[in-house]
Amino acid sequence: MACDALKRLHEARGDKIIIFCNHIFSLKEYAIRLKIPYICGEVDDRERMNIIAHFRDGNEINTIIFSEVGDTSIDIPNANVII
């Protein structure tokens, strides 16, 4: 509930939000309940690039959830909120 409240608050402000979750089962549940795309080891590179491009360059995706794959080497300068 706290994650949902934070997501709604920041999306209403026009923020770009990245949520980190290291437990894959929980990550998928959050993605379903919050209606946001997720990126984990199971997501192929093409889909990852597609999600990140829409997050970075457009307004269709304002929140994404990452597993540990997003802990390093991720460059999304327009993300201004981390949960």
Secondary structure, DSSP 8 states (H G I E B T S, - for coil): -HHHHHHHHHHHTT--EEEE-S-HHHHHHHHHHHT--EE-TTS-HHHHHHHHHHHHH-SS--EEEE-GGGSSS---TT--EE-
